[in-house]
Amino acid sequence: MPSSFNYELVIKEHHLDSYQHVNNATYLSLYEEARWEVCTQRGFGYKHFHSTGKGPVILAVDLKFLKELSLRETITITFEILSYEKNLFKLKQQILKSDGRVASEAIFTGAFFDMKARKIIPPSEEWLKVLY
């Protein structure tokens, strides 16, 4: 039942640090870019979050670095919902190298958030459609 999604991009010069590899903080940015793409393609993008005042927030991440990424390498970022219980969701994302090997894996814990009340709330029906 959980949905999956793939997002492809090319590692470019601005992704590299002074050691000529993708810095750990950049991995988080790449994962976030893929999450925004999922939400936007499923009709629940940035404008929708701000017009409703409600949207997802990340509460925790367990991030692993397994293989180095190379300049101009085409990568695929996967998105898979693992669970949604007690207003918290678990999301697994992986960055796959061009040869299919896993370069990085992250498990995110998140929730649906009311920006005005500044608290976690039960997910809307629209948000559940993004997840599933």
Order of alpha helices (4+ residues) and beta strands (2+ residues): beta-alpha-alpha-beta-beta-beta-beta-beta-alpha
